[in-house]
Amino acid sequence: MSDRRVYKPQDFRGTMTQMLNSGSGLGRLSAMRPLMLPLLLIALALTAYNTRISREMVDFEVYRTAGRRAMAAEPLYQATDGHYTFKYLPAFAVAMAPMAILGRDSARVAWFALSCACLILLLRWSVVALPERRWSERSLIVVTLILLAKFYAHELVLGQSNLLLGIVLVAGLGALQLGSPRLAAGCFAVAVFIKPYAAILLPWMLVSYGVAPSLVAGSVLAVGLLLPAVLYGWAGNLALLGDWWHIVTSSTAPNLLGGDNVSLASMWAKWLGPGMLASALAAVSVILLLAVAVTMWRQRKRVLEPDYAEFAFLLLVIPLISPQGWDYVLLLGTPAVVCVIDRWRELARPWRVASGAALAVMGFSMFDLMGRAAYGQFMAWSVVTVCAVVVAATLAQIRLRALA
């Protein structure tokens, strides 16, 4: 264990109480410091929205269209939508109905504000939930924000829902840490309707916490799957689920060579060309990643609070194992990045060099800095995918050394 100080929640609360009780102007100024980062983020968000994002948010319009169709009981999955076909479970379309009711500008502002709030909470909750922190809360938030800024920005520009997904999942982790596995299972099940790949957490819940929480998750999933029947009827809902499965499976292959696809399937397809060999190597790679997750789980008794590292690993590998894992989905790796940064100095030198380089390359490989040609080649080489795998391996090394 490092000889550096371990930060605990009570340290932060005690410091704040002392500041607030101080009668000096300096004390009052110091008491405002925790608000400075959120205020700065709000100012940057408003500037970005007014200058660019308000004209973008193309994926959010997909959600609004689906919400409008759900209210009218119209088919959700229409081939004429092309690249912007709705690819989520029908219950998410029902949940987006309020955004369809709002006017275009009002809905965009509301969704952007919700996404920004989720970003702030995702950063803070990921840090607060980390057991036995070595770094201060502020330092971890700032460094993580810098390293993952390009993924957060891409998410906001598109109007995607991964920040919402992330905060629901991290809320589930918090429920686990508070001793409420059934609430956690409910959160993870709800997350499946935001993005189906959140289902990766359900087997982990089953083996870690038993049948009772899994029954809660199953109940929530059943309700969510049946919910659209209120609008579409029983047969209509079954048809929607069939259409959803068809659209997801049929749209995978055309997206493998997309520049922003960071999945393992995309990596092998870019390196070798689409085909049976690339598909086989992708399947083997996914199995190996899941085997690492199982190995981490089998060593959970070596640490006092094992959930965080395992949870962080599973979130990080979501865009790697999903064939349609776009680069901005790596924002789900926020807890993983927080953990690696916090334990970085306690790793052996080769792991410090490898993980530090991987995080730097992931965070600072940007189109605006590299230019169109260089960035296109960089993504064609799947360098970001390799970096994400290195970060995942570093998390496994942290568990191997019983650091988290």
C-alpha positions as CSV (number, residue, x, y, z in Angstrom):
1,M,0.0,0.0,0.0
2,S,1.3,3.5,-0.8
3,D,2.4,5.7,2.0
4,R,0.6,8.6,0.5
5,R,-2.5,9.8,2.2
6,V,-5.8,8.0,1.4
7,Y,-8.6,10.5,1.0
8,K,-11.9,9.7,2.7
9,P,-15.4,11.4,2.3
10,Q,-15.2,12.7,5.9
11,D,-12.0,14.6,5.1
12,F,-13.8,16.6,2.5
13,R,-16.8,17.2,4.7
14,G,-14.7,18.3,7.6
15,T,-12.7,20.7,5.5
16,M,-15.8,22.2,4.1
17,T,-17.3,22.7,7.5
18,Q,-14.2,24.4,8.7
19,M,-14.3,26.8,5.8
20,L,-17.9,27.6,6.1
21,N,-17.5,28.3,9.9
22,S,-14.6,30.7,9.2
23,G,-15.6,34.3,9.5
24,S,-12.8,35.7,7.4
25,G,-13.1,36.7,3.8
26,L,-10.5,34.2,2.8
27,G,-12.6,31.4,4.4
28,R,-15.7,32.5,2.5
29,L,-13.7,32.6,-0.7
30,S,-12.3,29.1,0.0
31,A,-15.8,27.8,0.6
32,M,-16.7,28.8,-2.9
33,R,-13.9,26.7,-4.5
34,P,-16.0,23.5,-4.8
35,L,-18.4,25.4,-7.0
36,M,-15.8,26.8,-9.3
37,L,-15.4,23.7,-11.5
38,P,-19.1,23.1,-12.0
39,L,-19.6,26.8,-12.8
40,L,-16.7,26.7,-15.3
41,L,-18.2,23.6,-16.9
42,I,-21.6,25.3,-17.2
43,A,-20.0,28.4,-18.8
44,L,-18.2,26.2,-21.3
45,A,-21.3,24.2,-22.0
46,L,-23.4,27.3,-22.7
47,T,-20.7,28.7,-25.0
48,A,-20.4,25.4,-26.9
49,Y,-24.2,25.1,-27.2
50,N,-24.7,28.6,-28.6
51,T,-21.8,28.3,-31.1
52,R,-22.2,24.8,-32.4
53,I,-24.1,22.2,-30.6
54,S,-27.6,23.8,-31.1
55,R,-27.1,23.2,-34.8
56,E,-26.0,19.6,-34.4
57,M,-27.6,16.9,-32.1
58,V,-28.5,14.6,-35.0
59,D,-28.8,11.5,-32.9
60,F,-31.2,13.3,-30.5
61,E,-33.5,14.0,-33.4
62,V,-33.6,10.2,-34.0
63,Y,-34.8,9.8,-30.4
64,R,-37.4,12.6,-30.9
65,T,-38.7,11.0,-34.1
66,A,-39.0,7.6,-32.3
67,G,-40.9,9.3,-29.5
68,R,-43.3,10.9,-31.9
69,R,-43.9,7.6,-33.7
70,A,-44.5,5.8,-30.4
71,M,-47.2,8.3,-29.4
72,A,-48.9,7.7,-32.8
73,A,-48.3,3.9,-32.6
74,E,-46.4,4.0,-35.8
75,P,-43.5,1.6,-36.8
76,L,-40.3,2.6,-35.1
77,Y,-37.8,0.9,-37.3
78,Q,-38.1,2.2,-40.9
79,A,-35.6,1.4,-43.6
80,T,-36.2,4.9,-45.2
81,D,-34.4,6.4,-42.2
82,G,-31.1,5.1,-43.5
83,H,-28.1,5.7,-41.3
84,Y,-30.3,7.4,-38.7
85,T,-32.5,4.4,-38.1
86,F,-33.6,4.0,-34.5
87,K,-31.7,1.0,-33.0
88,Y,-32.9,0.9,-29.4
89,L,-35.6,-1.1,-27.7
90,P,-39.1,0.1,-28.1
91,A,-39.4,1.2,-24.4
92,F,-36.8,3.9,-25.0
93,A,-39.0,5.4,-27.7
94,V,-41.9,5.5,-25.3
95,A,-39.6,7.2,-22.7
96,M,-38.6,9.8,-25.3
97,A,-42.3,10.8,-25.9
98,P,-42.0,14.0,-23.6
99,M,-39.1,15.2,-25.8
100,A,-41.3,14.7,-28.9
101,I,-44.1,16.8,-27.3
102,L,-41.7,19.7,-26.6
103,G,-40.9,22.1,-29.5
104,R,-37.6,21.4,-31.3
105,D,-35.6,24.1,-29.6
106,S,-37.0,23.5,-26.2
107,A,-36.4,19.8,-26.5
108,R,-32.8,20.4,-27.5
109,V,-32.1,22.7,-24.7
110,A,-33.7,20.3,-22.2
111,W,-31.7,17.3,-23.5
112,F,-28.4,19.2,-23.6
113,A,-29.0,20.5,-20.0
114,L,-29.8,16.9,-18.9
115,S,-26.6,15.6,-20.6
116,C,-24.4,18.2,-19.0
117,A,-25.9,17.4,-15.6
118,C,-25.2,13.7,-16.2
119,L,-21.6,14.6,-17.2
120,I,-20.9,16.4,-14.0
121,L,-22.5,13.7,-11.9
122,L,-20.7,10.9,-13.8
123,L,-17.3,12.5,-13.1
124,R,-18.1,13.2,-9.4
125,W,-19.8,10.0,-8.6
126,S,-17.1,8.0,-10.3
127,V,-14.5,9.6,-8.1
128,V,-16.6,9.5,-4.9
129,A,-17.3,5.8,-5.3
130,L,-13.7,4.8,-5.7
131,P,-12.6,3.0,-2.5
132,E,-9.5,4.2,-0.7
133,R,-8.7,7.1,-2.9
134,R,-5.1,8.2,-3.1
135,W,-5.7,11.5,-5.0
136,S,-8.0,14.3,-4.0
137,E,-11.5,14.5,-5.5
138,R,-10.7,17.7,-7.4
139,S,-7.5,16.3,-8.9
140,L,-9.1,13.2,-10.1
141,I,-12.1,15.0,-11.7
142,V,-9.9,17.5,-13.5
143,V,-7.4,14.9,-14.9
144,T,-10.2,12.6,-16.0
145,L,-12.1,15.4,-17.6
146,I,-9.0,16.4,-19.6
147,L,-8.2,12.9,-20.7
148,L,-11.8,12.1,-21.8
149,A,-12.9,15.5,-23.0
150,K,-13.0,14.6,-26.6
151,F,-15.4,11.7,-26.0
152,Y,-17.7,13.9,-23.8
153,A,-17.6,16.6,-26.4
154,H,-18.5,14.2,-29.3
155,E,-21.4,12.8,-27.2
156,L,-22.8,16.3,-26.6
157,V,-22.5,17.3,-30.2
158,L,-24.4,14.3,-31.4
159,G,-27.0,14.5,-28.6
160,Q,-26.3,10.9,-27.7
161,S,-27.6,9.1,-24.6
162,N,-24.4,7.5,-23.2
163,L,-24.0,10.1,-20.5
164,L,-27.5,9.2,-19.3
165,L,-26.6,5.5,-19.5
166,G,-23.4,6.1,-17.5
167,I,-25.1,7.9,-14.7
168,V,-27.8,5.2,-14.3
169,L,-25.1,2.6,-14.2
170,V,-22.9,4.5,-11.7
171,A,-26.1,5.0,-9.6
172,G,-26.4,1.2,-9.5
173,L,-22.8,0.9,-8.3
174,G,-23.6,3.4,-5.6
175,A,-26.6,1.3,-4.6
176,L,-24.3,-1.7,-4.3
177,Q,-21.9,0.2,-2.1
178,L,-24.8,1.3,0.1
179,G,-25.8,-2.3,0.6
180,S,-28.8,-2.3,-1.8
181,P,-28.1,-4.9,-4.5
182,R,-31.8,-5.1,-5.5
183,L,-31.9,-1.4,-6.2
184,A,-28.6,-1.8,-8.1
185,A,-30.1,-4.6,-10.2
186,G,-33.1,-2.4,-11.0
187,C,-30.8,0.4,-12.2
188,F,-28.8,-2.0,-14.4
189,A,-32.0,-3.4,-15.9
190,V,-33.3,0.1,-16.6
191,A,-30.0,0.9,-18.3
192,V,-30.6,-1.9,-20.8
193,F,-33.5,0.1,-22.3
194,I,-31.2,3.1,-22.8
195,K,-28.5,1.1,-24.5
196,P,-28.9,-2.8,-24.7
197,Y,-25.2,-3.4,-24.1
198,A,-25.7,-2.5,-20.5
199,A,-26.9,-6.1,-20.2
200,I,-23.3,-7.1,-19.7
201,L,-23.7,-6.2,-16.0
202,L,-26.6,-8.6,-15.3
203,P,-24.5,-11.8,-15.3
204,W,-22.0,-10.1,-13.0
205,M,-24.8,-9.2,-10.6
206,L,-26.1,-12.8,-10.7
207,V,-22.7,-14.4,-9.8
208,S,-21.8,-11.7,-7.3
209,Y,-25.1,-11.1,-5.4
210,G,-27.2,-14.2,-6.1
211,V,-30.7,-14.8,-7.4
212,A,-32.8,-12.3,-5.5
213,P,-31.4,-9.1,-7.2
214,S,-31.4,-10.9,-10.5
215,L,-35.1,-11.6,-10.1
216,V,-35.6,-7.8,-9.6
217,A,-33.6,-7.2,-12.8
218,G,-35.7,-9.7,-14.6
219,S,-38.9,-8.1,-13.4
220,V,-37.8,-4.7,-14.6
221,L,-36.8,-6.1,-18.0
222,A,-40.2,-7.8,-18.3
223,V,-42.1,-4.6,-17.5
224,G,-39.9,-2.6,-20.0
225,L,-40.4,-5.1,-22.8
226,L,-44.2,-5.2,-22.2
227,L,-44.6,-1.4,-21.8
228,P,-45.0,-0.5,-25.5
229,A,-47.9,-2.9,-25.7
230,V,-50.0,-0.2,-24.0
231,L,-49.6,1.8,-27.3
232,Y,-49.1,-0.9,-29.9
233,G,-51.1,-3.9,-28.5
234,W,-49.6,-7.3,-27.8
235,A,-49.1,-8.3,-31.4
236,G,-47.8,-4.9,-32.4
237,N,-45.3,-5.0,-29.5
238,L,-44.0,-8.4,-30.5
239,A,-43.6,-7.2,-34.1
240,L,-41.6,-4.2,-32.8
241,L,-39.2,-6.4,-30.9
242,G,-38.7,-8.6,-34.0
243,D,-38.0,-5.5,-36.1
244,W,-35.6,-4.2,-33.5
245,W,-33.6,-7.5,-33.6
246,H,-33.5,-7.4,-37.4
247,I,-32.3,-3.8,-37.6
248,V,-29.5,-4.4,-35.0
249,T,-28.2,-7.6,-36.6
250,S,-28.5,-6.4,-40.2
251,S,-26.7,-3.0,-39.6
252,T,-23.6,-4.4,-37.9
253,A,-21.5,-5.5,-40.9
254,P,-21.9,-2.2,-42.9
255,N,-20.6,-0.2,-39.9
256,L,-17.5,-2.3,-39.1
257,L,-15.2,-0.2,-41.3
258,G,-16.6,3.1,-40.0
259,G,-13.8,5.5,-39.0
260,D,-15.1,6.0,-35.5
261,N,-15.8,2.4,-34.8
262,V,-13.5,1.2,-32.0
263,S,-14.8,-2.3,-31.5
264,L,-12.6,-5.3,-31.6
265,A,-14.6,-6.6,-34.6
266,S,-13.9,-3.3,-36.4
267,M,-10.2,-3.5,-35.5
268,W,-9.7,-6.9,-37.1
269,A,-11.9,-6.0,-40.1
270,K,-9.7,-2.9,-40.7
271,W,-6.5,-4.8,-40.3
272,L,-7.4,-7.9,-42.3
273,G,-10.4,-6.9,-44.3
274,P,-14.0,-8.1,-43.5
275,G,-14.3,-11.9,-43.6
276,M,-14.3,-15.1,-41.6
277,L,-10.7,-14.7,-40.3
278,A,-11.4,-11.2,-39.0
279,S,-14.7,-12.4,-37.4
280,A,-13.0,-15.4,-35.8
281,L,-10.2,-13.3,-34.3
282,A,-12.8,-10.7,-33.1
283,A,-14.7,-13.5,-31.3
284,V,-11.5,-14.8,-29.7
285,S,-10.6,-11.3,-28.6
286,V,-14.0,-10.8,-27.0
287,I,-13.7,-14.2,-25.2
288,L,-10.3,-13.3,-23.9
289,L,-11.6,-10.0,-22.5
290,L,-14.5,-11.7,-20.8
291,A,-12.0,-14.3,-19.4
292,V,-10.0,-11.4,-17.9
293,A,-13.3,-10.1,-16.3
294,V,-13.9,-13.6,-14.9
295,T,-10.3,-13.8,-13.5
296,M,-10.7,-10.4,-11.8
297,W,-14.0,-11.6,-10.3
298,R,-12.3,-14.8,-9.0
299,Q,-9.7,-12.7,-7.2
300,R,-12.3,-10.4,-5.6
301,K,-11.6,-11.7,-2.1
302,R,-8.1,-10.2,-2.2
303,V,-9.6,-6.7,-1.7
304,L,-12.0,-5.2,0.7
305,E,-14.3,-3.5,-1.9
306,P,-14.0,-5.4,-5.2
307,D,-17.1,-4.1,-7.0
308,Y,-15.6,-0.8,-8.3
309,A,-12.7,-2.3,-10.4
310,E,-14.9,-5.1,-11.8
311,F,-17.7,-2.6,-12.7
312,A,-15.2,-0.2,-14.2
313,F,-13.7,-3.0,-16.3
314,L,-17.1,-4.1,-17.7
315,L,-18.1,-0.5,-18.6
316,L,-14.7,0.1,-20.3
317,V,-15.0,-3.0,-22.5
318,I,-18.6,-2.3,-23.7
319,P,-17.5,-0.4,-26.8
320,L,-14.8,-3.0,-27.5
321,I,-17.1,-6.0,-27.5
322,S,-20.1,-4.4,-29.1
323,P,-19.7,-4.5,-32.9
324,Q,-21.1,-1.0,-33.2
325,G,-18.9,0.5,-30.4
326,W,-18.3,4.1,-31.5
327,D,-15.4,6.0,-30.0
328,Y,-17.6,8.3,-27.9
329,V,-19.0,5.3,-26.0
330,L,-15.5,5.1,-24.4
331,L,-16.8,7.8,-22.0
332,L,-18.3,4.8,-20.1
333,G,-14.7,4.2,-19.2
334,T,-14.8,7.1,-16.8
335,P,-14.6,4.9,-13.7
336,A,-11.8,2.9,-15.3
337,V,-9.8,6.0,-16.0
338,V,-10.4,7.3,-12.5
339,C,-9.1,4.0,-11.0
340,V,-6.0,3.8,-13.2
341,I,-5.1,7.4,-12.5
342,D,-5.5,7.0,-8.8
343,R,-3.4,3.8,-8.5
344,W,-0.9,4.8,-11.3
345,R,2.1,5.5,-9.0
346,E,1.7,2.1,-7.4
347,L,2.1,0.2,-10.6
348,A,5.4,-1.2,-11.9
349,R,7.3,1.0,-14.3
350,P,6.3,-0.9,-17.5
351,W,2.6,-0.6,-16.6
352,R,2.9,3.1,-15.7
353,V,4.6,3.8,-19.1
354,A,2.0,1.7,-21.1
355,S,-1.1,3.0,-19.3
356,G,0.1,6.6,-19.3
357,A,0.9,6.5,-23.0
358,A,-2.5,4.8,-23.8
359,L,-4.5,7.4,-21.8
360,A,-2.5,10.2,-23.5
361,V,-3.0,8.9,-27.0
362,M,-6.7,8.2,-26.4
363,G,-7.3,11.6,-25.0
364,F,-5.3,13.8,-27.3
365,S,-5.7,12.1,-30.7
366,M,-8.1,14.7,-32.1
367,F,-9.1,15.6,-35.6
368,D,-8.5,19.3,-35.0
369,L,-5.0,18.7,-33.9
370,M,-4.0,16.0,-36.4
371,G,-5.7,17.0,-39.6
372,R,-8.1,15.0,-41.7
373,A,-5.6,12.7,-43.5
374,A,-3.6,11.9,-40.4
375,Y,-6.6,11.4,-38.2
376,G,-8.3,9.1,-40.8
377,Q,-5.2,6.9,-41.0
378,F,-4.9,6.9,-37.2
379,M,-8.5,5.6,-36.9
380,A,-8.0,3.1,-39.7
381,W,-5.1,1.6,-37.7
382,S,-7.5,1.2,-34.7
383,V,-5.0,2.8,-32.4
384,V,-7.7,4.0,-30.0
385,T,-8.9,0.4,-29.7
386,V,-5.4,-0.8,-28.8
387,C,-5.1,1.9,-26.2
388,A,-8.5,1.0,-24.6
389,V,-7.3,-2.6,-24.4
390,V,-4.1,-1.5,-22.6
391,V,-6.2,0.5,-20.1
392,A,-8.4,-2.6,-19.5
393,A,-5.2,-4.7,-19.0
394,T,-4.0,-2.1,-16.5
395,L,-7.2,-2.5,-14.5
396,A,-6.6,-6.2,-14.5
397,Q,-3.1,-5.6,-13.2
398,I,-4.4,-3.4,-10.5
399,R,-6.6,-6.2,-9.3
400,L,-3.7,-8.7,-9.6
401,R,-1.7,-6.5,-7.2
402,A,-4.8,-6.2,-4.9
403,L,-4.7,-2.4,-5.3
404,A,-8.5,-2.2,-6.0
